[in-house]
Amino acid sequence: MIKYVHFARIAFFDHIRNRVRLVTRFMVFTVLAWVMIAMWKMIYLSGHGAAGVTLTDMSWYNGIVQMMFFLSPRLFVVIDEDVRSGNIGYFLGRPMPYLWMRFAEGMGALGVHILIFYGLGIPFLYFYIGEWPSLGAVVLCPALFALAVGSVLHLLMQICCGLSTFWTDDAIFIYHAYQKFILLLGGVYIPVSLYPEAFFPDLLQLLPFAALAGLPSQLVLDPSSSSIAFVLLLQCVWGGLIVFGLLRLYAVCLKKVELNGG
């Protein structure tokens, strides 16, 4: 376990020293949050706002949900480069499993991003929106905690996308396809509970895409204990399934390397 902590620590300080990368990442987040909140302001001003949800709460929802894509580092790019360059063969010879080495590095970078986006992003949203959510600032705590858990799941999914390079030779394409599912089915633009009945919102809430982004952010609208328990339980279930699938996928990748003389 100590060796993983060391890799996470190295990645943490590497990311925190790269101020240009952090500033650029945060600026892109502020622009996206500003655009989404401004869009919803126009919708509410036109009289077509979501029934039962205030503009303030919807603004906070959209501001928080955008963070998920910025909290997790682009880990799939690193794995894609390892596979393409053949460096993964070198890493496989080490006593530390390659899979969890990269995951530890991702967790270190995730820690930096949480400090930056929670420490600066929340004040930015407050000053831009002008007030806290209707139920008070305390509702942000469960939402941000669940969003951090969702970001860990996002890291695991990125590793799956990265390992797909063994077959597709293009992890970026696989990641973009996966990202589109989150955008469409994960409640990034509007809470999943407000989707039309034709999209079966009750079913969509059980999919992993909503567990990553939409449902954690939706706790701003409904922070009841039952809602919090449902989101965390769903994340735990999908976390276990993703880890199981990832281990199976990694075992297949190892056989593929061995068969090709790696």
Backbone torsions as a table, in degrees:
resi	resn	phi	psi	omega
1	MET	NA	-35.6	-178.7
2	ILE	-60.9	-37.8	-178.1
3	LYS	-64.5	-34.4	177.3
4	TYR	-69.4	-37.3	177.5
5	VAL	-61.9	-39.2	179.4
6	HIS	-64.2	-43.7	178.6
7	PHE	-64.0	-41.1	178.0
8	ALA	-63.8	-40.5	-179.6
9	ARG	-65.1	-42.9	179.3
10	ILE	-62.2	-44.3	179.2
11	ALA	-65.5	-36.5	179.6
12	PHE	-60.0	-51.9	-177.0
13	PHE	-72.1	-29.7	176.0
14	ASP	-63.6	-43.7	-179.6
15	HIS	-72.5	-35.9	-176.5
16	ILE	-73.0	-22.3	177.6
17	ARG	-80.1	-25.0	-178.0
18	ASN	-84.1	81.0	-174.7
19	ARG	-67.4	-35.6	-179.5
20	VAL	-61.7	-44.4	179.5
21	ARG	-63.1	-42.2	-179.0
22	LEU	-67.6	-43.8	-179.0
23	VAL	-64.4	-44.4	179.6
24	THR	-61.9	-44.3	-179.9
25	ARG	-61.3	-43.5	-178.6
26	PHE	-68.8	-37.6	179.5
27	MET	-64.7	-40.3	177.4
28	VAL	-62.6	-40.6	177.5
29	PHE	-60.5	-46.1	-178.0
30	THR	-62.5	-37.0	179.5
31	VAL	-66.9	-45.7	179.6
32	LEU	-63.5	-43.2	178.5
33	ALA	-63.0	-41.9	179.8
34	TRP	-62.1	-43.3	-179.5
35	VAL	-65.0	-46.4	-177.6
36	MET	-65.3	-42.7	179.7
37	ILE	-67.2	-40.6	177.9
38	ALA	-62.6	-37.8	178.0
39	MET	-61.7	-44.4	-179.7
40	TRP	-69.7	-29.5	174.7
41	LYS	-63.2	-41.7	178.1
42	MET	-64.5	-40.4	179.9
43	ILE	-63.7	-43.7	-179.5
44	TYR	-69.2	-37.2	178.7
45	LEU	-65.6	-28.5	178.7
46	SER	-82.2	-3.0	177.8
47	GLY	86.0	16.3	-178.2
48	HIS	-115.9	28.4	179.5
49	GLY	-69.7	163.9	-179.7
50	ALA	-68.4	130.5	-179.5
51	ALA	-66.2	132.3	177.0
52	GLY	83.3	-1.3	179.2
53	VAL	-123.4	121.7	-179.2
54	THR	-73.5	160.7	177.9
55	LEU	-61.4	-38.2	179.6
56	THR	-61.7	-47.6	-179.9
57	ASP	-64.9	-39.7	178.8
58	MET	-66.2	-35.6	178.1
59	SER	-65.3	-43.5	177.8
60	TRP	-65.0	-39.5	178.0
61	TYR	-58.6	-48.1	-177.3
62	ASN	-69.6	-32.5	177.5
63	GLY	-67.9	-41.6	-177.9
64	ILE	-73.7	-40.6	-175.7
65	VAL	-64.4	-27.9	178.6
66	GLN	-68.2	-23.8	-176.6
67	MET	-65.1	-29.4	-172.8
68	MET	-57.1	-37.8	-178.1
69	PHE	-74.2	-14.5	-177.5
70	PHE	-105.5	-17.6	179.8
71	LEU	-71.4	-41.9	-178.5
72	SER	-85.3	134.1	175.6
73	PRO	-70.1	165.0	-179.3
74	ARG	-81.7	71.6	-173.8
75	LEU	-69.2	-29.8	-177.7
76	PHE	-64.0	-28.8	178.9
77	VAL	-66.6	-41.1	179.9
78	VAL	-62.9	-46.2	-179.1
79	ILE	-66.5	-39.8	177.8
80	ASP	-58.6	-43.5	179.5
81	GLU	-67.6	-36.8	178.3
82	ASP	-61.8	-42.9	-178.3
83	VAL	-70.3	-44.7	-177.8
84	ARG	-63.1	-42.4	-176.2
85	SER	-79.6	-16.9	-176.9
86	GLY	88.2	0.9	179.9
87	ASN	-63.8	-22.5	-179.1
88	ILE	-62.3	-29.5	176.6
89	GLY	-63.0	-35.2	177.6
90	TYR	-69.2	-42.2	-177.9
91	PHE	-69.0	-32.6	-178.5
92	LEU	-65.6	-21.5	179.4
93	GLY	-79.7	-6.8	-179.7
94	ARG	-82.5	157.0	179.1
95	PRO	-68.9	-22.8	179.3
96	MET	-85.4	128.5	178.2
97	PRO	-57.7	129.9	-178.1
98	TYR	-57.5	-40.7	-176.1
99	LEU	-55.6	-50.8	-174.6
100	TRP	-81.7	-20.3	173.2
101	MET	-63.9	-48.0	178.7
102	ARG	-66.8	-36.2	178.3
103	PHE	-64.1	-40.8	178.2
104	ALA	-62.2	-40.7	177.2
105	GLU	-63.5	-39.3	177.7
106	GLY	-64.2	-37.5	178.9
107	MET	-67.1	-36.1	176.9
108	GLY	-63.3	-45.2	177.7
109	ALA	-66.1	-36.9	178.0
110	LEU	-60.9	-38.6	178.4
111	GLY	-61.3	-40.4	177.6
112	VAL	-64.2	-45.8	-177.6
113	HIS	-65.3	-35.4	177.1
114	ILE	-63.9	-42.7	178.1
115	LEU	-60.9	-43.9	-176.8
116	ILE	-71.3	-50.7	-172.7
117	PHE	-76.4	-33.2	175.9
118	TYR	-77.2	-36.1	-178.2
119	GLY	-75.7	-32.5	-178.7
120	LEU	-112.1	-32.5	-177.5
121	GLY	-67.1	-41.4	180.0
122	ILE	-64.9	-46.6	174.1
123	PRO	-59.0	-38.5	177.9
124	PHE	-60.3	-46.7	179.9
125	LEU	-63.4	-38.5	-179.2
126	TYR	-63.4	-46.7	-178.5
127	PHE	-70.5	-31.0	179.1
128	TYR	-76.1	-44.5	-179.7
129	ILE	-74.4	-37.8	175.6
130	GLY	101.6	-10.1	179.2
131	GLU	-163.8	165.4	178.1
132	TRP	-78.3	167.1	175.9
133	PRO	-55.5	161.2	-175.6
134	SER	-56.6	-34.6	-178.5
135	LEU	-90.2	7.0	177.1
136	GLY	98.7	167.3	-177.2
137	ALA	-66.4	-22.3	-176.0
138	VAL	-63.2	-25.3	-178.8
139	VAL	-69.2	-14.8	178.7
140	LEU	-71.4	-26.4	-176.1
141	CYS	-60.7	-55.2	178.5
142	PRO	-65.0	-33.9	-179.7
143	ALA	-65.8	-44.5	-178.9
144	LEU	-70.3	-35.1	177.3
145	PHE	-65.0	-47.5	179.6
146	ALA	-65.1	-32.9	178.4
147	LEU	-67.2	-36.3	176.7
148	ALA	-64.7	-40.7	177.1
149	VAL	-64.2	-42.3	177.7
150	GLY	-61.5	-33.3	178.5
151	SER	-68.9	-33.0	175.2
152	VAL	-65.6	-42.4	176.2
153	LEU	-62.6	-36.8	178.2
154	HIS	-63.9	-37.0	175.2
155	LEU	-59.9	-46.3	-179.5
156	LEU	-62.6	-40.1	178.4
157	MET	-66.6	-34.1	177.1
158	GLN	-65.1	-37.0	177.1
159	ILE	-62.9	-41.0	176.3
160	CYS	-59.8	-43.9	179.0
161	CYS	-63.5	-39.9	179.7
162	GLY	-64.2	-42.0	-179.7
163	LEU	-68.7	-19.6	178.7
164	SER	-64.6	-13.3	178.4
165	THR	-60.0	-25.4	178.4
166	PHE	-58.8	-27.8	-177.5
167	TRP	-111.7	-40.3	-173.7
168	THR	-92.2	-22.8	-175.3
169	ASP	61.2	19.9	-179.5
170	ASP	-158.1	83.4	-179.0
171	ALA	-69.1	-26.9	-178.1
172	ILE	-62.9	-41.0	178.1
173	PHE	-62.0	-44.7	179.9
174	ILE	-63.7	-42.1	179.6
175	TYR	-64.2	-42.8	-180.0
176	HIS	-63.4	-37.4	176.7
177	ALA	-64.8	-44.3	177.6
178	TYR	-62.3	-40.1	179.6
179	GLN	-63.6	-37.5	179.5
180	LYS	-64.9	-35.7	176.4
181	PHE	-63.4	-38.1	177.6
182	ILE	-65.1	-43.8	-178.4
183	LEU	-63.0	-40.5	-175.3
184	LEU	-85.2	-39.0	-173.0
185	LEU	-110.2	-7.8	-175.1
186	GLY	-95.8	0.5	178.5
187	GLY	77.2	35.7	-179.4
188	VAL	-77.0	-35.4	-177.9
189	TYR	-93.5	-29.9	-178.1
190	ILE	-153.2	144.6	179.4
191	PRO	-54.1	140.1	-178.3
192	VAL	-58.7	-34.7	-179.4
193	SER	-64.1	-17.2	-179.9
194	LEU	-98.8	3.2	177.0
195	TYR	-63.7	149.4	175.0
196	PRO	-59.2	152.1	-178.6
197	GLU	-60.5	-25.2	179.7
198	ALA	-64.0	-21.1	179.8
199	PHE	-93.5	2.1	179.6
200	PHE	52.9	64.0	-176.3
201	PRO	-58.4	-32.5	178.8
202	ASP	-63.4	-35.0	177.4
203	LEU	-75.6	-40.1	-179.1
204	LEU	-61.8	-30.9	-180.0
205	GLN	-67.6	-16.6	-179.9
206	LEU	-91.8	-8.6	-179.1
207	LEU	-80.7	157.8	-177.6
208	PRO	-66.0	-26.2	-176.8
209	PHE	-63.1	-40.9	177.7
210	ALA	-70.5	-33.8	-179.5
211	ALA	-66.4	-23.2	-179.6
212	LEU	-77.8	-42.1	-169.9
213	ALA	-130.5	-59.4	-171.3
214	GLY	-62.4	-50.5	-177.0
215	LEU	-65.7	-42.6	175.3
216	PRO	-59.1	-43.4	-179.7
217	SER	-68.8	-28.7	-178.7
218	GLN	-69.7	-13.9	176.3
219	LEU	-65.4	-18.1	173.8
220	VAL	-64.9	-32.7	-179.4
221	LEU	-85.8	-33.6	-177.5
222	ASP	-140.0	86.1	-176.7
223	PRO	-90.8	27.1	-179.3
224	SER	-65.2	156.3	-178.0
225	SER	-61.8	-35.0	179.1
226	SER	-67.3	-38.3	178.7
227	SER	-67.2	-42.7	178.7
228	ILE	-62.3	-45.1	-179.5
229	ALA	-63.2	-40.5	-180.0
230	PHE	-62.9	-45.6	-178.3
231	VAL	-64.0	-47.1	-178.0
232	LEU	-66.7	-38.7	177.9
233	LEU	-65.0	-43.1	179.1
234	LEU	-62.8	-39.9	178.5
235	GLN	-65.8	-39.1	178.2
236	CYS	-64.6	-42.2	179.7
237	VAL	-62.5	-49.5	-179.1
238	TRP	-68.7	-32.2	176.1
239	GLY	-61.3	-44.5	178.0
240	GLY	-63.7	-42.1	179.8
241	LEU	-66.6	-39.7	-179.8
242	ILE	-66.5	-43.2	178.9
243	VAL	-62.3	-43.5	178.4
244	PHE	-60.5	-47.9	179.3
245	GLY	-64.5	-36.0	180.0
246	LEU	-67.1	-40.4	177.9
247	LEU	-64.2	-40.6	177.6
248	ARG	-64.8	-42.4	179.5
249	LEU	-64.1	-40.8	-179.5
250	TYR	-65.1	-37.7	178.1
251	ALA	-63.2	-40.0	177.0
252	VAL	-64.8	-39.2	179.3
253	CYS	-64.1	-39.8	178.7
254	LEU	-62.2	-42.8	178.3
255	LYS	-63.7	-35.9	-179.5
256	LYS	-66.8	-37.9	177.6
257	VAL	-65.8	-42.5	-179.2
258	GLU	-65.7	-40.4	-179.6
259	LEU	-66.0	-27.4	-179.6
260	ASN	-95.4	14.8	175.7
261	GLY	80.8	20.4	-178.7
262	GLY	-78.7	NA	NA
